Amino acid sequence: MPHRLSQETDLAIELEAALENGQIVPWFQPQLCTDTGRVSGMEALARWEHPDNGLISADAFVSLIWEHGLTDRFNEVILYQSLRALQQWTKAGFHVPTVAVNFSASDLANPKIVDKVKWELDRFEIEPGRLAVEILENVLTSSDNHTISRNISALHDLGCRIDLDDFGTGHASLASIRRFSVNRIKIDRSFVSRCDLDREQQNMLAAILTMAEHLNVETLAEGIESIGEHAMLAQLGCNHVQGFSISRPLPSHKCIDWMETHRRKQAQTPQIGKRAG
């Protein structure tokens, strides 16, 4: 146990340094509108570009960030890098409507978070509506913390979009979706897998999409891994899709090449959305 604790402490020190020297960066996964096929957004996914161990996904280090009190700095780094990337894409001639950044319960419990977000938006001259504040469903279901509730409302009032992540896994009530002015729900991968082949999956998705439509909430399906899943979700009326069949997460500079290639492909490919043709 002492050896394990020593290793974790060393890794935490290394992680803190990585936040300051630019090794912790967001990679971005494209999101597409099912009606038009156009890029509707990018989700920022944290990566550690380790000089010795290569690329490390957030799952491997995010718990250490929470345990060692690095969440504020981590959020600042990812938000800054994400908005900077959005500005760079715009200057390169690619309009990405939104960039989605994950905000943890700890981030939202910070009384200064709204001021920090506003400051960063002003710094890059980006309209608040182009930032999607992505919140896990369990944050809403356990948000007895009044600061969290006030900050979510304040971010919405500022003009930021509120995305509810992993919908269907955290038992969020319809009341909480309305209470927190959620703009979009992200349907969890477990509901999406093999939806083109599984009738029960289709029925479940249809129910979720109908509910969202009645609540005037947009929908995005995560974890699309096949053209069949993409086509079925478009047919059922899901607004946006994201997953490996579209693109794996990319570093910001490679997103421009991907968007240029996608633009060329889109000019040659028929639309598959429900309003296509």
C-alpha positions as a printed Julia matrix, in Angstrom:
277×3 Matrix{Float64}:
   0.0    0.0     0.0
   2.76   2.58    0.78
   4.32   1.82   -2.63
   0.96   2.31   -4.38
   0.33   5.58   -2.54
   3.82   6.78   -3.46
   3.17   5.98   -7.11
  -0.14   7.85   -7.06
   1.5   10.87   -5.41
   4.26  10.92   -8.02
   1.69  10.65  -10.8
  -0.37  13.48   -9.29
   2.73  15.72   -9.19
   3.45  14.81  -12.82
  -0.18  15.48  -13.72
  -0.11  18.92  -12.1
   3.0   19.78  -14.14
   1.3   18.45  -17.29
  -1.55  20.91  -16.79
   0.94  23.77  -16.79
   3.22  22.68  -19.64
   0.52  21.98  -22.23
   0.47  18.18  -22.13
  -3.2   18.09  -21.08
  -5.23  19.13  -24.11
  -8.69  18.56  -25.59
  -9.12  16.36  -28.62
 -12.35  16.88  -30.51
 -15.0   14.52  -31.83
 -17.27  15.9   -34.58
 -21.05  15.98  -34.26
 -23.26  15.97  -37.37
 -26.78  17.23  -38.05
 -28.8   14.31  -39.41
 -30.94  16.53  -41.64
 -28.15  18.36  -43.43
 -25.05  16.23  -42.81
 -23.2   19.36  -41.76
 -20.95  19.65  -38.73
 -23.15  20.86  -35.88
 -20.5   20.84  -33.17
 -17.41  19.34  -31.62
 -17.09  17.69  -28.22
 -13.89  18.38  -26.28
 -12.42  15.19  -24.78
  -9.4   15.57  -22.53
  -6.18  13.75  -23.43
  -2.75  13.6   -21.82
  -0.05  13.75  -24.47
   2.56  12.08  -22.3
   6.16  12.37  -23.56
   7.02   8.8   -22.55
   3.72   6.91  -22.38
   2.02   8.39  -25.44
  -1.61   9.44  -25.59
  -3.62   8.79  -22.42
  -7.41   9.13  -22.33
  -9.17  11.0   -19.53
 -10.53   7.79  -17.98
  -7.01   6.93  -16.87
  -6.29  10.16  -15.0
  -9.47  12.12  -14.29
  -9.99  10.45  -10.89
  -6.56  11.71   -9.79
  -7.56  15.22  -10.84
 -10.55  15.07   -8.5
  -8.65  13.41   -5.64
  -5.81  15.92   -5.67
  -7.85  19.1    -6.0
  -6.87  19.91   -9.59
 -10.39  20.21  -11.0
 -10.45  24.01  -11.2
  -7.19  24.17  -13.13
  -8.2   21.24  -15.33
 -11.48  22.96  -16.28
  -9.65  26.23  -17.01
  -7.17  24.48  -19.31
  -9.79  22.51  -21.27
 -12.14  25.5   -21.59
  -9.34  27.8   -22.75
  -8.0   25.32  -25.3
 -11.49  24.49  -26.58
 -12.49  28.11  -27.17
  -9.12  28.84  -28.75
  -9.65  25.93  -31.16
 -13.14  27.24  -32.0
 -11.65  30.64  -32.8
  -8.92  29.06  -34.97
 -11.42  26.99  -36.95
 -13.49  30.1   -37.61
 -10.41  31.99  -38.85
  -9.63  29.04  -41.13
 -13.07  29.37  -42.74
 -14.92  26.58  -40.95
 -18.0   27.49  -38.93
 -18.44  25.05  -36.07
 -21.7   26.09  -34.36
 -20.79  24.8   -30.9
 -18.01  23.25  -28.87
 -19.14  21.06  -25.96
 -17.07  21.09  -22.78
 -17.76  18.75  -19.86
 -18.42  20.43  -16.52
 -18.26  18.25  -13.41
 -20.27  18.74  -10.22
 -17.1   20.18   -8.67
 -16.77  22.71  -11.51
 -20.39  23.78  -11.12
 -20.04  24.06   -7.34
 -17.39  26.76   -7.84
 -18.99  30.16   -7.06
 -16.67  31.8    -9.62
 -17.34  29.47  -12.55
 -19.81  31.75  -14.35
 -17.41  34.69  -14.22
 -14.59  32.47  -15.49
 -16.68  31.25  -18.41
 -17.76  34.79  -19.31
 -14.16  36.0   -19.15
 -12.93  33.26  -21.49
 -15.77  33.88  -23.95
 -14.96  37.58  -23.99
 -11.25  36.84  -24.41
 -11.87  34.91  -27.63
 -14.82  37.07  -28.75
 -17.11  34.03  -28.92
 -20.87  34.26  -28.47
 -22.05  32.33  -25.38
 -24.42  30.29  -27.55
 -21.46  28.56  -29.17
 -20.42  26.97  -25.86
 -22.33  23.86  -24.84
 -21.97  23.2   -21.12
 -22.13  19.41  -20.91
 -23.39  17.98  -17.64
 -23.75  14.35  -16.62
 -27.3   13.29  -15.89
 -26.41  12.31  -12.31
 -25.35  15.91  -11.58
 -28.96  16.99  -12.07
 -30.42  14.12  -10.09
 -28.16  14.79   -7.09
 -28.0   18.57   -7.28
 -29.22  19.5    -3.81
 -26.3   21.93   -3.86
 -27.89  25.35   -4.4
 -24.66  26.74   -5.87
 -24.75  24.12   -8.62
 -28.37  24.94   -9.41
 -27.7   28.68   -9.47
 -24.62  28.28  -11.68
 -26.43  26.11  -14.23
 -29.22  28.67  -14.4
 -26.71  31.53  -14.65
 -24.82  29.83  -17.48
 -28.1   29.34  -19.32
 -29.05  32.98  -18.72
 -25.63  34.0   -20.03
 -26.6   32.33  -23.29
 -24.63  29.07  -23.05
 -26.31  25.88  -24.17
 -26.94  23.17  -21.58
 -26.36  19.58  -22.77
 -27.41  16.63  -20.62
 -24.9   13.81  -21.13
 -25.49  10.03  -20.9
 -29.27  10.47  -20.91
 -31.1    7.34  -19.78
 -28.48   6.19  -17.25
 -28.95   8.61  -14.35
 -32.71   8.72  -13.88
 -33.14  12.45  -14.52
 -36.79  13.43  -14.22
 -38.69  15.44  -16.79
 -39.03  18.12  -14.13
 -35.24  18.45  -13.83
 -34.88  18.77  -17.61
 -37.32  21.68  -17.56
 -35.98  23.14  -14.31
 -32.43  23.41  -15.66
 -33.5   24.6   -19.12
 -31.71  21.74  -20.87
 -31.25  22.5   -24.57
 -30.19  19.03  -25.69
 -30.08  15.5   -24.34
 -27.29  13.14  -25.38
 -28.71   9.65  -25.69
 -26.41   7.09  -24.1
 -24.62   4.56  -26.29
 -26.49   1.69  -24.6
 -29.68   2.79  -26.39
 -27.91   3.26  -29.73
 -25.97   0.02  -30.14
 -27.39  -2.13  -32.98
 -30.48   0.06  -33.2
 -30.68  -0.66  -36.92
 -31.11  -4.38  -36.16
 -32.92  -4.44  -32.82
 -36.63  -3.59  -32.85
 -36.75  -3.07  -29.08
 -33.92  -0.54  -29.33
 -35.86   1.28  -32.03
 -38.96   1.42  -29.86
 -36.98   2.77  -26.91
 -35.3    5.41  -29.08
 -38.62   6.42  -30.61
 -40.05   6.97  -27.12
 -37.07   9.1   -26.05
 -37.17  11.15  -29.25
 -40.92  11.72  -29.0
 -40.55  12.89  -25.41
 -37.73  15.26  -26.39
 -39.76  16.67  -29.27
 -42.71  17.41  -26.97
 -40.36  19.11  -24.51
 -38.77  21.11  -27.36
 -35.37  19.63  -26.5
 -32.81  18.69  -29.17
 -31.32  15.21  -29.27
 -27.88  13.8   -30.0
 -27.05  10.09  -30.14
 -23.61   9.07  -28.89
 -21.44   6.16  -29.94
 -22.57   5.71  -33.54
 -20.43   2.89  -34.92
 -22.1    2.0   -38.23
 -23.79   3.59  -41.21
 -26.89   1.55  -40.36
 -27.16   3.07  -36.88
 -26.65   6.55  -38.35
 -29.38   6.0   -40.95
 -31.85   4.55  -38.44
 -31.39   7.46  -36.01
 -31.89   9.94  -38.84
 -35.04   8.08  -39.87
 -36.38   8.13  -36.3
 -35.81  11.89  -36.11
 -32.71  12.23  -33.89
 -31.28  15.71  -34.54
 -27.54  15.02  -34.19
 -25.14  12.06  -34.11
 -21.6   11.45  -32.9
 -19.36   8.41  -32.89
 -16.49   6.42  -34.39
 -18.31   5.82  -37.69
 -18.19   9.59  -38.22
 -14.77  10.27  -36.7
 -12.61   9.33  -33.77
 -11.47  12.22  -31.56
  -8.86  14.4   -33.28
  -6.32  17.0   -32.14
  -7.52  20.5   -32.96
  -5.18  21.05  -35.93
  -6.35  17.83  -37.61
  -9.99  18.85  -37.28
  -9.47  21.35  -40.11
  -8.28  18.6   -42.48
 -11.19  16.41  -41.43
 -13.73  19.2   -41.98
 -12.27  19.96  -45.41
 -12.55  16.27  -46.37
 -16.07  16.07  -44.96
 -17.08  19.17  -46.91
 -15.9   17.56  -50.15
 -17.64  14.26  -49.38
 -20.86  16.03  -48.47
 -20.95  17.73  -51.85
 -20.98  14.28  -53.5
 -23.18  12.32  -51.06
 -27.0   12.37  -50.86
 -28.51  13.44  -47.54
 -30.02  10.75  -45.31
 -31.98  12.96  -42.91
 -35.72  12.77  -42.5
 -36.17  15.88  -44.67
 -33.71  14.77  -47.37
 -35.13  15.02  -50.86
